[in-house]
């Protein structure tokens, strides 16, 4: 009985902490209340808040973009320009872990696209990059969500890109 109560308390606290995350439609004030140390930047595209984060070995930033004082885009992207099998596997592992975490939090993705999950060294095999892995959720709490790994390439310049995007459910595209 004690174990059941402990598990329920843990699950309860996990779901409460989940409520403390920024979601589409929040105001700047609401987001800064959740993340008091967040950095603010303004430019021609509007206001963007950002905060550093490390996700499964990938150091980057969560970004929060506002339009008409409402949060309309949450994003994380990590570019790695050092093209090695080790970095490819780091990105693939991080993406798989993120998709697993998001599946626990948001349910099964509406779309899971598995591209080429093998590392192709552009110094040995010429290519223009390729899609590796992508998961999409069409409507979770009025948000579209996408997690992806892409091997970007062209004109002798290559990068691995791990990207997470949250949009309003009415946003017409995932990109």
SELUMBA-752295 format. One line per field, with one value per atom (N, C-alpha, C, O): residue in three letters; residue number from 1; x, y, z. Coordinates in Angstrom, 3 decimals, always signed. Example, Ala and Ser with C-alpha at 12.3 -4.5 7.8 and 13.67 -1.06 7.14 Angstrom:
<atoms>
residuo	(ala/ala/ala/ala/ser/ser/ser/ser)
num	(1/1/1/1/2/2/2/2)
u	(+13.190/+12.300/+13.200/+14.236/+12.850/+13.670/+12.900/+13.409)
v	(-5.690/-4.500/-3.300/-3.319/-2.250/-1.060/+0.030/+1.138)
w	(+7.800/+7.800/+7.800/+8.465/+7.080/+7.140/+7.870/+8.039)
</atoms>
This chain:
<atoms>
residuo	(unk/unk/unk/unk/unk/unk/unk/unk/unk/unk/unk/unk/unk/unk/unk/unk/unk/unk/unk/unk/unk/unk/unk/unk/unk/unk/unk/unk/unk/unk/unk/unk/unk/unk/unk/unk/unk/unk/unk/unk/unk/unk/unk/unk/unk/unk/unk/unk/unk/unk/unk/unk/unk/unk/unk/unk/unk/unk/unk/unk/unk/unk/unk/unk/unk/unk/unk/unk/unk/unk/unk/unk/unk/unk/unk/unk/unk/unk/unk/unk/unk/unk/unk/unk/unk/unk/unk/unk/unk/unk/unk/unk/unk/unk/unk/unk/unk/unk/unk/unk/unk/unk/unk/unk/unk/unk/unk/unk/unk/unk/unk/unk/unk/unk/unk/unk/unk/unk/unk/unk/unk/unk/unk/unk/unk/unk/unk/unk/unk/unk/unk/unk/unk/unk/unk/unk/unk/unk/unk/unk/unk/unk/unk/unk/unk/unk/unk/unk/unk/unk/unk/unk/unk/unk/unk/unk/unk/unk/unk/unk/unk/unk/unk/unk/unk/unk/unk/unk/unk/unk/unk/unk/unk/unk/unk/unk/unk/unk/unk/unk/unk/unk/unk/unk/unk/unk/unk/unk/unk/unk/unk/unk/unk/unk/unk/unk/unk/unk/unk/unk/unk/unk/unk/unk/unk/unk/unk/unk/unk/unk/unk/unk/unk/unk/unk/unk/unk/unk/unk/unk/unk/unk/unk/unk/unk/unk/unk/unk/unk/unk/unk/unk/unk/unk/unk/unk/unk/unk/unk/unk/unk/unk/unk/unk/unk/unk/unk/unk/unk/unk/unk/unk/unk/unk/unk/unk/unk/unk/unk/unk/unk/unk/unk/unk/unk/unk/unk/unk/unk/unk/unk/unk/unk/unk/unk/unk/unk/unk/unk/unk/unk/unk/unk/unk/unk/unk/unk/unk/unk/unk/unk/unk/unk/unk/unk/unk/unk/unk/unk/unk/unk/unk/unk/unk/unk/unk/unk/unk/unk/unk/unk/unk/unk/unk/unk/unk/unk/unk/unk/unk/unk/unk/unk/unk/unk/unk/unk/unk/unk/unk/unk/unk/unk/unk/unk/unk/unk/unk/unk/unk/unk/unk/unk/unk/unk/unk/unk/unk/unk/unk/unk/unk/unk/unk/unk/unk/unk/unk/unk/unk/unk/unk/unk/unk/unk/unk/unk/unk/unk/unk/unk/unk/unk/unk/unk/unk/unk/unk/unk/unk/unk/unk/unk/unk/unk/unk/unk/unk/unk/unk/unk/unk/unk/unk/unk/unk/unk/unk/unk/unk/unk/unk/unk/unk/unk/unk/unk/unk/unk/unk/unk/unk/unk/unk/unk/unk/unk/unk/unk/unk/unk/unk/unk/unk/unk/unk/unk/unk/unk/unk/unk/unk/unk/unk/unk/unk/unk/unk/unk/unk/unk/unk/unk/unk/unk/unk/unk/unk/unk/unk/unk/unk/unk/unk/unk/unk/unk/unk/unk/unk/unk/unk/unk/unk/unk/unk/unk/unk/unk/unk/unk/unk/unk/unk/unk/unk/unk/unk/unk/unk/unk/unk/unk/unk/unk/unk/unk/unk/unk/unk/unk/unk/unk/unk/unk/unk/unk/unk/unk/unk/unk/unk/unk/unk/unk/unk/unk/unk/unk/unk/unk/unk/unk/unk/unk/unk/unk/unk/unk/unk/unk/unk/unk/unk/unk/unk/unk/unk/unk/unk/unk/unk/unk/unk/unk/unk/unk/unk/unk/unk/unk/unk/unk/unk/unk/unk/unk/unk/unk/unk/unk/unk/unk/unk/unk/unk/unk/unk/unk/unk/unk/unk/unk/unk/unk/unk/unk/unk/unk/unk/unk/unk/unk/unk/unk/unk/unk/unk/unk/unk/unk/unk/unk/unk/unk/unk/unk/unk/unk/unk/unk/unk/unk/unk/unk/unk/unk/unk/unk/unk/unk/unk/unk/unk/unk/unk/unk/unk/unk/unk/unk/unk/unk/unk/unk/unk/unk/unk/unk/unk/unk/unk/unk/unk/unk/unk/unk/unk/unk/unk/unk/unk/unk/unk/unk/unk/unk/unk/unk/unk/unk/unk/unk/unk/unk/unk/unk/unk/unk/unk/unk/unk/unk/unk/unk/unk/unk/unk/unk/unk/unk/unk/unk/unk/unk/unk/unk/unk/unk/unk/unk/unk/unk/unk/unk/unk/unk/unk/unk/unk/unk/unk/unk/unk/unk/unk/unk/unk/unk/unk/unk/unk/unk/unk/unk/unk/unk/unk/unk/unk)
num	(1/1/1/1/2/2/2/2/3/3/3/3/4/4/4/4/5/5/5/5/6/6/6/6/7/7/7/7/8/8/8/8/9/9/9/9/10/10/10/10/11/11/11/11/12/12/12/12/13/13/13/13/14/14/14/14/15/15/15/15/16/16/16/16/17/17/17/17/18/18/18/18/19/19/19/19/20/20/20/20/21/21/21/21/22/22/22/22/23/23/23/23/24/24/24/24/25/25/25/25/26/26/26/26/27/27/27/27/28/28/28/28/29/29/29/29/30/30/30/30/31/31/31/31/32/32/32/32/33/33/33/33/34/34/34/34/35/35/35/35/36/36/36/36/37/37/37/37/38/38/38/38/39/39/39/39/40/40/40/40/41/41/41/41/42/42/42/42/43/43/43/43/44/44/44/44/45/45/45/45/46/46/46/46/47/47/47/47/48/48/48/48/49/49/49/49/50/50/50/50/51/51/51/51/52/52/52/52/53/53/53/53/54/54/54/54/55/55/55/55/56/56/56/56/57/57/57/57/58/58/58/58/59/59/59/59/60/60/60/60/61/61/61/61/62/62/62/62/63/63/63/63/64/64/64/64/65/65/65/65/66/66/66/66/67/67/67/67/68/68/68/68/69/69/69/69/70/70/70/70/71/71/71/71/72/72/72/72/73/73/73/73/74/74/74/74/75/75/75/75/76/76/76/76/77/77/77/77/78/78/78/78/79/79/79/79/80/80/80/80/81/81/81/81/82/82/82/82/83/83/83/83/84/84/84/84/85/85/85/85/86/86/86/86/87/87/87/87/88/88/88/88/89/89/89/89/90/90/90/90/91/91/91/91/92/92/92/92/93/93/93/93/94/94/94/94/95/95/95/95/96/96/96/96/97/97/97/97/98/98/98/98/99/99/99/99/100/100/100/100/101/101/101/101/102/102/102/102/103/103/103/103/104/104/104/104/105/105/105/105/106/106/106/106/107/107/107/107/108/108/108/108/109/109/109/109/110/110/110/110/111/111/111/111/112/112/112/112/113/113/113/113/114/114/114/114/115/115/115/115/116/116/116/116/117/117/117/117/118/118/118/118/119/119/119/119/120/120/120/120/121/121/121/121/122/122/122/122/123/123/123/123/124/124/124/124/125/125/125/125/126/126/126/126/127/127/127/127/128/128/128/128/129/129/129/129/130/130/130/130/131/131/131/131/132/132/132/132/133/133/133/133/134/134/134/134/135/135/135/135/136/136/136/136/137/137/137/137/138/138/138/138/139/139/139/139/140/140/140/140/141/141/141/141/142/142/142/142/143/143/143/143/144/144/144/144/145/145/145/145/146/146/146/146/147/147/147/147/148/148/148/148/149/149/149/149/150/150/150/150/151/151/151/151/152/152/152/152/153/153/153/153/154/154/154/154/155/155/155/155/156/156/156/156/157/157/157/157/158/158/158/158/159/159/159/159/160/160/160/160/161/161/161/161/162/162/162/162/163/163/163/163/164/164/164/164/165/165/165/165/166/166/166/166/167/167/167/167/168/168/168/168/169/169/169/169/170/170/170/170/171/171/171/171/172/172/172/172/173/173/173/173/174/174/174/174/175/175/175/175)
u	(+0.824/+0.000/+0.871/+0.581/+1.957/+2.848/+3.451/+3.596/+3.806/+4.395/+3.406/+3.790/+2.148/+1.133/+0.970/+0.903/+0.904/+0.768/+1.993/+1.856/+3.188/+4.419/+4.420/+4.767/+4.031/+3.982/+2.984/+3.268/+1.815/+0.807/+1.327/+1.081/+2.044/+2.600/+3.649/+3.693/+4.495/+5.515/+4.855/+5.217/+3.883/+3.195/+2.463/+2.435/+1.871/+1.166/+2.129/+1.818/+3.306/+4.260/+4.814/+5.084/+4.990/+5.456/+4.445/+4.829/+3.163/+2.166/+2.053/+1.793/+2.244/+2.211/+3.385/+3.229/+4.583/+5.728/+5.521/+6.005/+4.814/+4.510/+3.651/+3.722/+2.832/+1.974/+2.772/+2.271/+4.001/+4.813/+5.632/+6.560/+5.309/+6.009/+5.241/+4.015/+5.983/+5.345/+4.542/+4.963/+3.392/+2.566/+2.123/+2.069/+1.811/+1.365/+0.179/-0.729/+0.205/-0.885/-0.590/-1.310/+0.462/+0.811/+1.317/+1.749/+1.255/+1.803/+3.273/+3.757/+3.976/+5.373/+5.486/+6.396/+4.576/+4.589/+4.453/+5.155/+3.561/+3.380/+4.635/+5.018/+5.267/+6.475/+7.625/+8.357/+7.797/+8.892/+8.644/+9.592/+7.413/+7.103/+7.576/+8.084/+7.412/+7.840/+9.363/+9.952/+10.000/+11.458/+12.004/+12.245/+12.206/+12.591/+13.947/+14.153/+14.871/+16.196/+16.284/+17.384/+15.154/+15.131/+15.676/+15.499/+16.339/+16.926/+15.938/+15.281/+15.839/+14.904/+15.662/+16.664/+15.155/+15.746/+14.611/+13.627/+14.747/+13.747/+14.407/+15.533/+13.690/+14.172/+12.971/+11.834/+13.220/+12.122/+11.103/+9.972/+11.502/+10.580/+9.732/+8.895/+9.942/+9.180/+10.080/+11.289/+9.481/+10.204/+10.481/+9.607/+11.719/+12.096/+12.731/+13.617/+12.273/+12.905/+13.708/+13.323/+14.827/+15.610/+16.241/+16.508/+16.470/+17.143/+17.983/+17.560/+19.181/+20.056/+19.516/+18.845/+19.828/+19.386/+20.337/+20.956/+20.451/+21.209/+20.242/+19.693/+20.037/+19.115/+19.901/+20.369/+20.036/+20.715/+22.070/+22.392/+22.851/+24.201/+24.294/+25.397/+23.178/+23.167/+22.919/+21.840/+23.913/+23.753/+23.173/+23.700/+22.090/+21.431/+20.558/+20.794/+19.553/+18.641/+17.208/+16.910/+16.322/+14.895/+14.595/+15.036/+13.863/+13.450/+11.937/+11.223/+11.451/+10.017/+9.727/+10.174/+8.987/+8.710/+7.277/+6.351/+7.114/+5.818/+5.345/+6.141/+4.043/+3.400/+2.130/+1.350/+1.928/+0.774/+0.697/-0.380/+1.853/+1.996/+1.628/+1.484/+1.475/+1.139/+2.225/+2.765/+2.527/+3.505/+2.929/+1.878/+3.627/+3.116/+4.099/+3.730/+5.353/+6.323/+7.331/+7.930/+7.508/+8.528/+9.467/+9.017/+10.769/+11.693/+13.015/+13.434/+13.645/+15.005/+15.665/+15.093/+16.848/+17.588/+19.064/+19.599/+19.691/+21.119/+21.769/+21.464/+22.673/+23.462/+24.833/+25.454/+25.287/+26.642/+27.345/+26.909/+28.434/+29.168/+30.352/+30.935/+30.706/+31.795/+31.215/+30.623/+31.389/+30.721/+31.534/+32.499/+31.115/+31.737/+30.634/+29.496/+30.988/+30.031/+29.609/+28.449/+30.544/+30.235/+29.173/+28.223/+29.336/+28.352/+27.012/+25.958/+27.050/+25.807/+25.062/+23.858/+25.781/+25.155/+24.660/+23.635/+25.372/+24.902/+23.571/+22.637/+23.478/+22.242/+21.109/+19.971/+21.417/+20.394/+19.891/+18.687/+20.796/+20.399/+19.548/+18.519/+19.979/+19.214/+17.820/+16.835/+17.731/+16.429/+15.535/+14.351/+16.079/+15.294/+14.811/+13.665/+15.676/+15.274/+14.204/+13.265/+14.345/+13.331/+11.986/+10.949/+12.000/+10.753/+10.137/+8.922/+10.958/+10.455/+9.817/+8.716/+10.518/+9.987/+8.685/+7.722/+8.664/+7.469/+6.317/+5.164/+6.611/+5.567/+4.961/+3.750/+5.786/+5.274/+4.393/+3.328/+4.838/+4.110/+2.888/+1.852/+2.987/+1.935/+1.205/+0.255/+1.623/+1.014/+1.765/+2.734/+1.311/+1.960/+1.924/+0.911/+3.020/+2.996/+1.990/+1.753/+1.401/+0.492/+1.258/+0.735/+2.509/+3.348/+4.753/+5.304/+5.329/+6.717/+7.374/+6.996/+8.359/+9.031/+10.474/+11.270/+10.794/+12.162/+12.844/+12.469/+13.847/+14.651/+15.846/+15.725/+16.979/+18.209/+18.885/+19.348/+18.944/+19.511/+20.967/+21.490/+21.617/+23.033/+23.872/+23.450/+25.062/+25.975/+26.667/+27.247/+26.592/+27.288/+28.284/+27.908/+29.536/+30.599/+30.673/+30.977/+30.401/+30.406/+31.795/+31.910/+32.835/+34.177/+34.415/+35.324/+33.577/+33.718/+32.588/+32.803/+31.387/+30.207/+29.550/+28.964/+29.641/+29.055/+27.537/+26.902/+26.970/+25.510/+25.145/+26.000/+23.856/+23.326/+22.596/+21.746/+22.927/+22.234/+21.003/+20.635/+20.367/+19.182/+18.411/+18.953/+17.132/+16.277/+16.590/+16.728/+16.701/+17.063/+15.852/+15.503/+15.216/+14.116/+13.232/+13.728/+11.922/+10.988/+9.720/+9.203/+9.231/+7.958/+7.107/+7.604/+5.786/+4.858/+3.616/+3.063/+3.212/+1.943/+1.089/+1.507/-0.105/-0.939/-1.684/-1.860/-2.128/-2.924/-2.889/-3.719/-1.923/-1.876/-2.018/-1.169/-3.084/-3.360/-3.263/-2.648/-3.878/-3.920/-2.547/-2.333/-1.617/-0.286/+0.058/-0.330/+0.785/+1.448/+2.881/+3.501/+3.393/+4.728/+5.516/+4.981/+6.794/+7.645/+9.029/+9.590/+9.574/+10.946/+11.622/+11.079/+12.804/+13.439/+14.960/+15.555/+15.565/+17.000/+17.203/+16.675/+17.974/+18.274/+19.787/+20.450/+20.314/+21.710/+21.696/+21.376/+22.040/+22.023/+23.304/+24.380/+23.192/+24.398/+24.250/+23.161/+25.371/+25.424/+26.648/+27.054/+27.231/+28.382/+29.493/+30.053/+29.792/+30.900/+30.656/+31.585/+29.438/+29.119/+28.042/+26.988/+28.323/+27.409/+27.171/+28.031/+25.984/+25.620/+24.615/+23.854/+24.632/+23.547/+22.630/+23.108/+21.334/+20.368/+19.339/+18.587/+19.320/+18.264/+17.354/+17.801/+16.064/+15.128/+13.836/+13.325/+13.328/+12.027/+11.225/+11.732/+9.976/+9.114/+7.732/+7.170/+7.193/+5.801/+5.151/+5.693/+3.998/+3.247/+1.789/+1.341/+1.068/-0.376/-0.960/-0.438/-2.032/-2.610/-3.110/-3.252/-3.377/-3.842/-2.691/-2.925/-1.459/-0.313/-0.361/-0.449/-0.305/-0.564/+0.535/+0.280/+1.755/+2.869/+3.625/+3.455/+4.450/+5.331/+6.682/+7.416/+7.027/+8.348/+8.297/+9.319)
v	(-1.198/+0.000/+1.265/+2.234/+1.234/+2.383/+2.670/+3.829/+1.604/+1.779/+2.449/+3.324/+2.052/+2.630/+4.113/+4.929/+4.470/+5.874/+6.666/+7.778/+6.102/+6.784/+7.013/+8.099/+5.989/+6.118/+7.186/+7.998/+7.197/+8.215/+9.622/+10.550/+9.787/+11.098/+11.529/+12.697/+10.596/+10.919/+11.322/+12.339/+10.524/+10.838/+12.163/+12.937/+12.424/+13.684/+14.860/+15.866/+14.737/+15.844/+16.012/+17.135/+14.901/+15.012/+15.754/+16.598/+15.452/+16.125/+17.595/+18.437/+17.915/+19.318/+20.075/+21.210/+19.441/+20.137/+20.339/+21.323/+19.430/+19.576/+20.793/+21.384/+21.174/+22.343/+23.632/+24.692/+23.559/+24.756/+25.043/+25.851/+24.405/+24.660/+25.693/+25.782/+26.460/+27.442/+26.715/+25.677/+27.268/+26.711/+27.834/+29.002/+27.454/+28.408/+29.204/+28.655/+30.510/+31.392/+32.162/+33.105/+31.778/+32.501/+33.900/+34.167/+34.775/+36.123/+36.120/+35.155/+37.197/+37.333/+37.267/+36.630/+37.916/+37.922/+36.506/+36.140/+35.711/+34.333/+33.495/+32.704/+33.667/+32.890/+33.312/+32.459/+34.623/+35.074/+34.705/+34.610/+34.502/+34.033/+32.581/+32.207/+31.775/+30.378/+30.280/+29.474/+31.099/+31.101/+32.484/+33.280/+32.792/+34.157/+34.630/+35.836/+33.721/+34.118/+34.137/+34.147/+34.142/+34.082/+35.380/+36.459/+35.265/+36.428/+36.942/+36.157/+38.259/+38.886/+39.573/+40.252/+39.380/+40.010/+40.517/+39.812/+41.725/+42.290/+42.609/+43.106/+42.319/+42.675/+42.854/+42.912/+42.942/+43.185/+42.050/+42.237/+40.874/+39.733/+39.692/+38.803/+40.636/+40.660/+40.380/+40.606/+39.890/+39.609/+38.114/+37.285/+37.795/+36.404/+36.301/+37.082/+35.341/+35.012/+33.743/+32.899/+33.597/+32.368/+31.990/+32.834/+30.689/+30.190/+28.972/+28.152/+28.862/+27.742/+26.428/+26.399/+25.350/+24.028/+22.991/+23.221/+21.864/+20.735/+19.563/+19.110/+19.073/+17.970/+16.771/+16.764/+15.773/+14.535/+14.797/+14.228/+15.664/+15.938/+17.062/+17.425/+17.623/+18.720/+20.036/+20.250/+20.912/+22.214/+23.204/+23.383/+23.839/+24.796/+25.737/+25.970/+26.269/+27.222/+26.887/+26.504/+27.037/+27.076/+28.510/+29.443/+28.698/+30.021/+30.136/+29.164/+31.319/+31.590/+32.863/+33.945/+32.741/+33.883/+34.355/+33.551/+35.682/+36.290/+37.138/+37.764/+37.147/+38.001/+38.529/+37.767/+39.837/+40.470/+40.078/+39.795/+40.066/+39.768/+38.342/+38.052/+37.458/+36.060/+35.130/+35.354/+34.107/+33.115/+32.292/+31.668/+32.292/+31.541/+30.484/+29.660/+30.487/+29.509/+29.243/+30.170/+27.974/+27.532/+26.640/+25.776/+26.845/+26.065/+25.787/+26.526/+24.713/+24.351/+23.888/+23.086/+24.377/+23.796/+23.798/+24.752/+22.725/+22.553/+22.128/+21.070/+22.972/+22.663/+22.165/+22.762/+21.092/+20.603/+20.551/+19.852/+21.295/+21.384/+20.426/+20.244/+19.821/+18.852/+17.496/+16.792/+17.142/+15.980/+14.715/+14.421/+13.971/+12.697/+11.688/+12.058/+10.423/+9.374/+9.518/+9.284/+9.901/+10.072/+11.166/+10.976/+12.299/+13.379/+13.002/+13.363/+12.278/+11.797/+10.906/+11.063/+9.976/+9.058/+9.785/+9.404/+10.830/+11.660/+12.304/+12.279/+12.883/+13.539/+12.530/+12.803/+11.375/+10.344/+9.832/+9.661/+9.588/+9.132/+10.187/+9.863/+11.454/+12.536/+12.626/+12.779/+12.533/+12.619/+11.453/+11.650/+10.249/+9.081/+9.255/+8.930/+9.767/+9.994/+11.071/+10.939/+12.138/+13.200/+12.672/+12.969/+11.895/+11.324/+10.398/+10.406/+9.610/+8.743/+9.577/+9.269/+10.640/+11.506/+12.179/+12.228/+12.697/+13.364/+12.371/+12.731/+11.135/+10.113/+9.820/+9.637/+9.777/+9.586/+10.767/+10.583/+11.980/+13.184/+13.463/+13.875/+13.248/+13.663/+12.513/+12.750/+11.285/+10.143/+9.814/+10.483/+8.789/+8.370/+9.512/+10.201/+9.716/+10.760/+10.415/+9.243/+11.448/+11.244/+10.779/+10.040/+11.227/+10.853/+10.564/+11.336/+9.455/+9.131/+8.800/+7.838/+9.601/+9.431/+9.012/+9.781/+7.785/+7.304/+7.403/+6.737/+8.247/+8.372/+7.443/+6.309/+7.920/+7.146/+7.402/+8.513/+6.391/+6.544/+6.078/+5.804/+5.989/+5.620/+6.843/+7.716/+6.892/+7.995/+7.761/+6.703/+8.764/+8.727/+9.877/+11.043/+9.537/+10.535/+11.227/+10.576/+12.533/+13.224/+13.293/+13.593/+13.020/+12.970/+11.661/+11.558/+10.664/+9.363/+9.095/+8.494/+9.542/+9.345/+10.712/+11.250/+11.272/+12.591/+12.530/+11.610/+13.507/+13.617/+15.059/+15.877/+15.344/+16.675/+16.734/+17.599/+15.811/+15.725/+14.853/+14.462/+14.551/+13.704/+13.804/+14.162/+13.477/+13.424/+12.137/+11.071/+12.251/+11.099/+10.578/+9.402/+11.448/+11.003/+12.195/+13.294/+11.973/+13.054/+12.476/+11.451/+13.147/+12.785/+14.048/+15.134/+13.873/+15.014/+14.668/+13.571/+15.639/+15.565/+16.696/+17.854/+16.379/+17.362/+18.312/+19.483/+17.825/+18.685/+18.167/+17.351/+18.651/+18.359/+19.684/+20.565/+19.828/+21.092/+22.288/+23.303/+22.152/+23.211/+23.569/+24.679/+22.597/+22.836/+21.752/+20.594/+22.140/+21.203/+21.086/+22.083/+19.873/+19.640/+18.802/+17.871/+19.139/+18.345/+18.216/+19.184/+16.995/+16.707/+16.095/+15.172/+16.596/+16.076/+16.112/+16.904/+15.224/+15.225/+15.212/+14.350/+16.178/+16.282/+16.413/+17.126/+15.723/+15.866/+16.863/+16.500/+18.110/+19.167/+19.117/+18.854/+19.365/+19.345/+20.041/+20.135/+20.528/+21.151/+22.023/+22.682/+22.030/+22.884/+22.743/+23.730/+21.490/+21.186/+21.669/+21.663/+22.084/+22.514/+21.590/+21.410/+21.005/+20.033/+20.355/+20.916/+19.989/+20.145/+19.076/+18.590/+18.724/+17.942/+18.950/+19.858/+18.802/+19.696/+18.885/+18.097/+19.092/+18.541/+19.711/+20.744/+19.534/+20.651/+20.185/+19.100/+21.034/+20.830/+22.100/+23.205/+21.946/+23.111/+22.853/+21.770/+23.861/+23.883/+25.077/+26.183/+24.849/+25.919/+25.857/+24.865/+26.937/+26.929/+25.868/+25.658/+25.195/+24.112/+24.613/+23.823/+25.906/+26.454/+26.799/+27.146/+26.708/+26.996/+26.010/+24.803/+26.495/+25.626/+24.641/+23.663/+24.863/+23.995/+23.593/+24.199/+22.584/+22.213/+22.881/+22.988/+23.332/+23.927/+25.423/+26.094)
w	(+0.000/+0.000/+0.000/-0.702/+0.813/+0.868/-0.501/-0.888/-1.239/-2.562/-3.506/-4.283/-3.450/-4.322/-4.020/-4.939/-2.740/-2.346/-2.803/-3.313/-2.624/-3.054/-4.552/-5.017/-5.317/-6.771/-7.171/-8.051/-6.535/-6.847/-6.545/-7.316/-5.427/-5.089/-6.102/-6.490/-6.534/-7.530/-8.844/-9.436/-9.304/-10.556/-10.457/-11.414/-9.303/-9.099/-9.203/-9.841/-8.573/-8.634/-10.044/-10.471/-10.779/-12.153/-13.019/-13.828/-12.860/-13.681/-13.298/-14.158/-12.021/-11.618/-12.215/-12.666/-12.222/-12.800/-14.293/-14.852/-14.947/-16.362/-16.631/-17.709/-15.647/-15.817/-15.745/-16.123/-15.267/-15.138/-16.385/-16.341/-17.481/-18.730/-19.538/-19.467/-20.299/-21.178/-22.248/-22.758/-22.579/-23.644/-24.579/-24.196/-25.795/-26.803/-26.271/-25.646/-26.533/-26.101/-24.827/-24.497/-24.099/-22.873/-23.207/-24.328/-22.229/-22.368/-21.956/-21.364/-22.270/-21.861/-20.348/-19.818/-19.658/-18.191/-17.638/-16.695/-18.212/-17.743/-17.965/-17.103/-19.111/-19.410/-18.502/-18.001/-18.281/-17.411/-15.951/-15.172/-15.579/-14.225/-14.064/-13.007/-15.099/-15.054/-15.088/-14.368/-15.922/-16.098/-15.759/-16.666/-14.475/-14.081/-14.635/-14.769/-14.959/-15.439/-16.963/-17.516/-17.640/-19.099/-19.700/-19.133/-20.851/-21.543/-22.584/-23.268/-22.700/-23.639/-24.767/-24.543/-25.997/-27.179/-28.059/-28.281/-28.552/-29.465/-30.788/-30.830/-31.881/-33.212/-34.122/-33.653/-35.434/-36.378/-36.406/-36.855/-35.928/-35.892/-34.623/-34.464/-33.735/-32.491/-31.303/-31.352/-30.249/-29.010/-28.931/-29.185/-28.572/-28.357/-26.979/-26.631/-26.207/-24.935/-25.156/-25.965/-24.440/-24.580/-23.249/-22.394/-23.108/-21.911/-22.300/-23.115/-21.710/-22.047/-21.482/-20.450/-22.189/-21.751/-22.333/-23.372/-21.670/-22.190/-22.289/-21.285/-23.518/-23.766/-24.283/-25.421/-23.444/-23.839/-24.493/-25.536/-23.864/-24.343/-25.351/-25.759/-25.764/-26.739/-26.010/-25.458/-26.008/-25.367/-26.364/-27.462/-25.967/-26.843/-26.036/-24.850/-26.693/-26.072/-26.437/-27.568/-25.455/-25.757/-26.153/-25.482/-27.216/-27.652/-27.587/-27.832/-27.258/-27.124/-27.915/-27.534/-29.005/-29.885/-29.659/-29.560/-29.580/-29.297/-30.461/-31.161/-30.653/-31.651/-31.003/-30.430/-31.096/-30.445/-28.971/-28.444/-28.319/-26.885/-26.494/-25.306/-27.453/-27.158/-27.703/-28.787/-26.948/-27.362/-28.507/-28.363/-29.657/-30.797/-31.300/-32.138/-30.807/-31.273/-30.161/-29.616/-29.833/-28.887/-29.683/-30.435/-29.522/-30.341/-29.628/-28.738/-30.044/-29.676/-30.956/-31.694/-31.226/-32.344/-32.011/-31.446/-32.372/-32.142/-33.445/-33.995/-33.929/-35.120/-34.659/-33.779/-35.246/-35.000/-36.348/-37.262/-36.460/-37.717/-37.793/-38.862/-36.684/-36.657/-37.070/-36.252/-38.327/-38.918/-38.665/-39.371/-37.630/-37.292/-36.984/-36.696/-37.052/-36.697/-35.243/-34.905/-34.384/-32.960/-32.757/-31.997/-33.433/-33.302/-33.929/-33.406/-35.042/-35.646/-34.654/-34.452/-34.041/-33.087/-31.843/-31.278/-31.404/-30.292/-30.643/-29.842/-31.844/-32.287/-32.453/-32.070/-33.018/-33.201/-31.860/-31.673/-30.934/-29.604/-28.897/-28.303/-28.962/-28.336/-28.944/-28.221/-30.264/-30.937/-30.540/-30.267/-30.505/-30.066/-28.634/-28.324/-27.755/-26.364/-26.253/-25.468/-27.040/-27.022/-27.515/-26.922/-28.591/-29.103/-28.054/-27.859/-27.388/-26.318/-25.201/-24.745/-24.759/-23.702/-24.129/-23.363/-25.355/-25.852/-25.987/-25.749/-26.364/-26.471/-25.105/-24.990/-24.081/-22.717/-22.325/-21.735/-22.654/-22.258/-23.127/-22.607/-24.450/-25.378/-26.059/-26.805/-25.823/-26.497/-27.777/-28.132/-28.456/-29.698/-30.719/-30.838/-31.455/-32.480/-33.570/-33.866/-34.161/-35.285/-36.516/-37.350/-36.614/-37.742/-37.228/-36.443/-37.670/-37.378/-38.706/-39.375/-39.084/-40.368/-40.104/-39.566/-40.491/-40.348/-41.699/-42.664/-41.737/-42.951/-42.845/-42.381/-43.269/-43.220/-41.874/-41.615/-41.025/-39.687/-39.625/-38.545/-40.784/-40.816/-41.152/-41.911/-40.576/-40.851/-42.187/-42.432/-43.033/-44.322/-44.340/-44.462/-44.219/-44.193/-45.554/-46.553/-45.614/-46.908/-47.554/-48.743/-46.786/-47.360/-48.115/-48.938/-47.816/-48.474/-49.458/-50.511/-49.115/-49.960/-50.152/-49.213/-51.343/-51.598/-51.486/-52.003/-50.816/-50.717/-50.389/-50.051/-50.499/-50.222/-48.897/-48.686/-48.001/-46.729/-46.878/-47.985/-45.750/-45.782/-44.473/-43.427/-44.571/-43.389/-42.637/-43.237/-41.318/-40.505/-39.730/-39.836/-38.956/-38.097/-37.750/-37.503/-37.733/-37.418/-36.788/-37.232/-35.753/-35.126/-35.033/-34.733/-35.302/-35.273/-34.450/-34.534/-33.663/-32.945/-33.495/-33.466/-33.997/-34.693/-33.776/-34.111/-32.619/-31.755/-30.325/-29.926/-29.565/-28.146/-27.421/-27.556/-26.656/-25.955/-26.894/-26.567/-28.060/-29.071/-29.649/-30.136/-29.584/-30.141/-31.160/-31.005/-32.199/-33.093/-32.578/-32.208/-32.560/-32.020/-33.018/-33.620/-33.187/-34.074/-33.457/-32.943/-33.516/-33.104/-34.317/-34.926/-34.680/-35.893/-35.818/-35.088/-36.600/-36.843/-38.349/-39.052/-38.836/-40.254/-40.429/-39.677/-41.419/-41.819/-42.969/-44.102/-42.688/-43.683/-44.511/-43.975/-45.800/-46.611/-47.934/-48.500/-48.414/-49.713/-49.842/-48.884/-51.004/-51.317/-50.273/-49.797/-49.935/-49.012/-47.581/-46.773/-47.248/-45.888/-45.335/-45.945/-44.163/-43.580/-42.114/-41.435/-41.640/-40.232/-39.864/-40.701/-38.602/-38.031/-37.347/-36.667/-37.519/-36.891/-36.118/-36.692/-34.809/-33.961/-33.635/-33.136/-33.926/-33.809/-33.144/-33.420/-32.265/-31.631/-31.876/-31.682/-32.302/-32.528/-31.964/-32.125/-31.302/-30.867/-31.564/-31.551/-32.166/-32.817/-32.359/-31.784/-32.630/-32.456/-33.385/-34.480/-32.967/-33.799/-35.152/-36.086/-35.270/-36.545/-37.486/-38.644/-37.007/-37.868/-39.037/-38.809/-40.285/-41.434/-41.766/-42.468/-41.285/-41.648/-40.395/-39.337/-40.514/-39.418/-39.553/-38.570/-40.747/-40.966/-40.813/-40.962)
</atoms>
